[in-house]
């Protein structure tokens, strides 16, 4: 199983959007895909159509190992290959557990080992805070996708995320590599890119190098439409907007092959 | 092998429940709502008195709503209204066996009606449920009346 964490240390950077579209496309292309909602705001869980009762197992119980791992994995209505380990607000309470465990950053990786033969890909939607949950989801990752708004805030989010990644690598808590940086809400007027967007994306290229900056997700209402209608962009007829994800999937395909 | 496990996950029906997660800061309205409470339902209160007392309709309404919440919810299932949890259980059970609830009911009646002791047992339980339903209907009516005092 290839574990990919979508992380960026600010809110509104497109983490859930990226995770959702990527998961949907991968599963529709035949990859058995496990989505993991590690944000207590649980938007991914909601977008995938789940409304959990407080007594249904979630990522909290998966991490604490209070029920069997498979009891936390739910099939989605989307398609046969897409599964979810959901979250709710109470996921926040796992912070103490992780910090007291002494192996907080590597705990999720360990928990995922038992199901690693069942799925081809695991996509983790990370929380925006630099919390214990954030550390454990980066610790579990083989690859990191960093979506970042094409703005000053987004650039800052990328820099903070890169700092965290190198800090965790430094202490041996993760071996995650960057799969790509995904500029989000890139604003264009016709053929002209907004000045702030261009400056931010240029900054991102300086940080990680030209090769790792993926084609942008343009500022568009279509993404929200697709999320609300629980469908893909191509099904709504906006195939061109799916381009960044196609490039990502090509990269993932190569990495699955080499794994 | 992994495909078998996937199918198992796809068809997973019996998922264990966990202790309800609670927010430490938000007080839950009904933290004790357990299905076991169904057997120890509160005794009916003198409802005629309540209906006439217009002094504190808000309190009475609240009490009635609270009492109503203690009863199992029902859900319309084709033409039959069944208890919500029981309905889910029965539907799942029949689905797993590849039969419909209707034919299960027919078969259950056929078998039960041939056995006097069993019929007796079933009717006792049915009467208890009937009384409970009547009470729920009564409470709902009272709530409607108290909610629209002008009409």
Boltz contact constraints between the chains, C-beta under 6 A:
constraints:
  - contact:
      token1: [A, 54]
      token2: [B, 20]
      max_distance: 6.0
  - contact:
      token1: [A, 54]
      token2: [B, 21]
      max_distance: 6.0
  - contact:
      token1: [A, 55]
      token2: [B, 17]
      max_distance: 6.0
  - contact:
      token1: [A, 55]
      token2: [B, 18]
      max_distance: 6.0
  - contact:
      token1: [A, 55]
      token2: [B, 20]
      max_distance: 6.0
  - contact:
      token1: [A, 57]
      token2: [B, 18]
      max_distance: 6.0
  - contact:
      token1: [A, 61]
      token2: [B, 18]
      max_distance: 6.0
  - contact:
      token1: [A, 67]
      token2: [B, 16]
      max_distance: 6.0
  - contact:
      token1: [A, 71]
      token2: [B, 15]
      max_distance: 6.0
  - contact:
      token1: [A, 71]
      token2: [B, 16]
      max_distance: 6.0
  - contact:
      token1: [A, 73]
      token2: [B, 9]
      max_distance: 6.0
  - contact:
      token1: [A, 75]
      token2: [B, 10]
      max_distance: 6.0
  - contact:
      token1: [A, 90]
      token2: [B, 21]
      max_distance: 6.0
  - contact:
      token1: [A, 117]
      token2: [B, 2]
      max_distance: 6.0
  - contact:
      token1: [A, 118]
      token2: [B, 2]
      max_distance: 6.0
  - contact:
      token1: [A, 118]
      token2: [B, 5]
      max_distance: 6.0
